Amino acid sequence: MRDVIIIGKGPAALSAALYLKRANLDVLVIGKDYGSLEKASSIDNYFGVPGGISGMELLEKGYEQARELDIEIRTEEVTGIRQEDNFIVQTTVGETEAIAVLIATGKSRAGLKVTGFEELSGKGISFCAVCDGFFYRGKSLAVIGNGDYAAAEIADLHHYTQDITLFTNGAPLITQRLNPDQKINHEKILEIKGTDRVEAIITEGGTYPVDGIFVAMGTASAVDFASKIGALVGGGNIIVDPAFMTTVEGVFSAGDCTGGFLQVAKAVSDGAVASKGIIKFVKEKKK
């Protein structure tokens, strides 16, 4: 078991990892990719870096610092978190237990740019199988996605219904974690139909009646993880206290996913401040 698992590999995550490791905590950093910073061609307003630096260069310097402290960084896709005596972080490779968890995966969430999506979000369109699956017992459901995250959502929904179709929206299937008998529709989605609630998905090939839609495109977002564990979210952000702890004791969050000024400087600061709260929490738990 680890002291802390950090979900995410960006500046908030690595900043926290450095402080936690120096406090002699056993830290594991897990993330699938580098986040939005990887795409920044030039960061010109970061203190101490005259002339600017690319996002990838800045991340590499952070990883070099982490490697100097022997911090373990795994490139894996995290698909969920659950709470038992401690916290279990689930990835496409396996499960790891920790006393505390820091969610620092940024703020992106994949949506659909089709008629009806925005209007029916929250009216039969959900982003969390663990949160909302119970309301669809025995119903006909659609999961939109094409990867391991979508497969994990389907597995959670099977506790409530067996009538589930995976819609890849024209994208190639990139997961091998589906049951052989899983229904899959590869057609491009044109519209989500409904008045007060979702009624059907309209694709290039036809109309498919459904009672609910679960969106699991790409990888799980920070808000997805927070919702799954029962932490309070609002306005697309994870709600935290001054120590960056969420409403679930032992689960912390830092960086863009907590809202505010979406800059690298803030993310680094968030990670540092969050580490103080995590250190205190873990040491009290280990007494």
N, C-alpha and C positions, 0 to 999 in steps of 0.2 A: 504493500500500500504506500502511496505517495502522500507527502504533506499537502502539496498543492498541485492541481492540474490547471494550466492556463490554456484556454481555447482561443487560438489566434496566434499569428506570427508577425504582427505589425508592431509599430512603435510603442503602443500602450502595453502590449503583451511582453515585449522584450524589456522595456523599462522596469516593469514590475518584477520580471524574472531576475534581473540583476540584483535588485534590492533583496528579494526573498532568498536568493542563493547566498548572499553575503551575511544573511541572518541565520545561516546554517540550516535552512529548510530544504527538504528534498523536493525539487521542482521538476515538473515535466511540462514542456510546451508542445502542443499539438495543433497543427493546422494543415489545410490542404494546399493553400496557395499564399501569395504575399499580400493579397488585398488590393485596394485601390491605389496605394502608394506606389506599387510596381509600375503603374501606367503614367506616373508623373515624370515628364521629361526634364523638368528643372524646378527645384525648390530654391527660391531666392531670398526668403525672409526667415530662414532658420538661424538662430544665434550661433555664432562661431564658425560659420561656413561662408566666407566671402566668395563671391563669384558664382554662388549657387552649386547645387548638386542634384543629380537625378534621384528619383525615389528609390530605384534599385540599388544605387551606390550607397545611399544612406542606410538602407536595410542591411546590406552586406556588412557595413561597419558595425551595425548592431549585432549581427550574427557572430562576427569575429569576437566582439566583447563577450558574448554568451559562451562561445567555445573556449575562451581563455579561462572561464570559470567552470568548465565542464558541465554546463547546463545541457540536459538532453532535449533535443528538438526533433520531433517526429513529423514526417510529412504523411499525414493520414486524414481522411475525411471524417469528421465527427458527425454522427447521425442522431445523437440524443444524450440526455442526462436523466438519471433517475436517482431518487434518494432512498437509501436503506438506512443502516446504522450510520454510514457515511454517504459519499456520493459516488455513483458509478457513471463514468463517461464512456459512452459506446462509440466505437469507430467501425469503419469497414474492415478492420483487421481483428479487433477484439474489444475487450473491456478492461478498464483500469480504475481502481478505487483510490479515492483521496479524501482527506479530511475537509479540504476547502477547494472551491473552484472559482476561477476568475474568467469571466466571459469578456473577450476583447477582440471580437471578430469584425468590427466595423459596422456599417449600417445598411449595406446593400440588401435589397430584396427584389427578386425577380417577379414581375407581374406580366399580365397579358394586355397587349394593346389591341383589344377587340371590343366591338360593341357589346355592352352589357356587363363588362367585367367590373368597372368602377362602381356602377350603379347597384350591382348585386353583391358586392363585397360585404360580408357580414349578414347577408340575407340568403344563406345557402352556399356561399363561398367562404371557405375557412383556410387558415394557414397552419393548423395544428391538430393532428389526428388525436393526440393524447388529450388535448383540451376539449375537443368538440365531438369526437367519435361517438360518445355515449348517446348523443341526441339523434343518431342515425341508425339505431338498432333495427336490423332487418330491412334497411332501405337500400335503394340502388344508388351507388356512389361512383364518382369519377375521381381519379387522381391524375393531375397534370404534371408531367415530368418525364425524365428519361434516364435518370441515374440512380445511384445508391440511396440518395435521400428519399426519392420517390418510393423505392422498394421498401425502405424502413417505415415510411408512412403507411404503405399498404399492409405491412405486417402488423402494425398497431391497429389498423381498422378491421382486420380479420377477427378481432375480439368481439366485434359488434355486428358484422355482416359479412357474407361471402360474395355478395353481388357487387363486385368492384371491377371497374375497367380502367386500365392505364391508358391515358391519351398522351402521346409523345409530341403532339402538335407539329408533326412533320420532321422532328429531329430524330437522328439515329439513336437506337437503344444502346446505352453505354454501361449497363449494369448486368451482372450475372447472378444477382441475388433474388430473382423472382422465382416463384414456383413454376414448374413446367406448364401447368394448366392455367396460368394467369391470362385473362383476357386483355389484349393490347390493340389499340387503335392508333395507326400511324398517320392518319390524315390531318391536314392542316386545319386548325380551328378558325372559323370565320366569325362566330357570334355565340354569346351565351344568352339564352332566351329565358325570359321570366318577367312577371309583373311585380308582385310583392316579394316573390322568392324565386330561386332557381327552378327552372322547369326542364331545360334541355340544353345540350351542346349541339351547335350546328357546325358541321365540318364541310369540307369540299365534297365529301361522299354521302352526306345525309344528315338526318336529325336523330339525336340519341337522347331519349328522356332520362333524366337523372333527378334524384332528390337532393343531392348535395355534391359539391365539388371541393376537393382538397388540393391546394396548389403546393407543389413540391419541386419547382424548377430549380436547377442548379444545385447549390448546397444550402444547408440550413443557415439561416441568419442568426444574429445575436438575439433578436426579439423572439425568434422561434425557440431557441434554447431556453430563454427566460420563461416563456409561456409554458413550455413542457414541464418545467420544474415547479411551476406555480408562482413565479415571481411577478410582481405587478409591473405592467407596462402602460404607457400612455403617450399618445401623439407620435407613435413610431419609435419611442425611446424606452430604454429600461430605466425604471425609477430606482434611484439609489439614495442612501443617506450620506452625510458628510464624510464617512469613512469608505464610501463607495460600496457598501454592502446593500444588496437588494432586500426585498421584503422576505426572502427566504434566508434564514440564518446560515451562514457559511458559504453562500453564493454571492460573489462580488462581480462587479462589472466596471469597465473603464474604457475610455476612448470615445470614438464617434457614436457608438451605440447608446451612450447616455445623453446625447444631445449637446447643445451649446455650440461653442466656437469650433468648427470642424477644421482644425489645424494640427499639424504634427506636434507643435509646441504644447498644445493642450493635451494631446494623447500621451505624450511622454510624462507630463505632469500628473495626469490622472493615474497612470501606472505606478508612479512613485508613491503618490498618496494612498492609493489602494493597497499597496504592499504593507504599509504601516498597519492598516486594519486587519489584513490577512495574518500578519505576524502575530498580532495580539490574539486573534481568534484561535489560531492553531496552537499556540503555546498554552492557552487556557484549556483547550480540549485535551492536550497531552499531559496535563497535570495528574 
